[in-house]
Amino acid sequence: MSNGKQSKSEKRGMTNKRAPARADRWFDVELNRLYDDVVNEPLPADLLGLVEKLKTKMPGK
């Protein structure tokens, strides 16, 4: 800090560049924790049917 005092993060040896990386990791972990169950659910049958129809209309892709 410019006034001669150190912030709590500076006292612990953290720099401003390291704090966002820590926040990003925390955010990633929390998002995964919240959405893992949803992501692992099977797709509904009607949605799978629509995907299959799109596949047959676009054979080269």
N, C-alpha and C positions, 0 to 999 in steps of 0.2 A: 504494500500500500504506500501511497505517496506521503502520508502524514507520519511515517516512521513506525506506526503500529503494524503488527502482523495480524492477518485474519486467521481464523481457526484453521482453515485449509492450508494456509502457509505454514502455520506452526506444525502441522502434521506432515509437512513436506509435499503436499499436493500443489501442483501448479494449475493455473487456469486451463491449460491444454489437457491435463489429465482428467479433470473433473467431468467434462462432457463424455469422455470415453467410458467412465464409470457409470454415468447416468444412462448412456446408450446400452451398456450391458444389462443394467438393471431393467430397463424398459423392455429389452428383448426377452429376458427371462420371464418377466411378468406377462407379456403378451402371449408367449408360448404356454404359460401355465393356464391362462384364461381360455385360450382358443384351441388347445390340443384336442380336447374332447369333441369339439364341433368339427374340426378338420378331419378327424378320424371316423366320423359318422359316414355311413354309405350314402351315395346319392339316391334320391328318390327315383322310383321306376319311371315316372313320367319324364323326368329330366334326362335319364339315360336313353329313353326312347327318342327324345328330340336330338340328342347327340348322335345317335345311330342314323337318324334321318339325314342330318347334315353330312355325315361321313359318306353316305351313298350318293348325295348330290354333288359332292366334291371329291371324286375318286383320286385325283392326283395329289391331294394334300393329306 
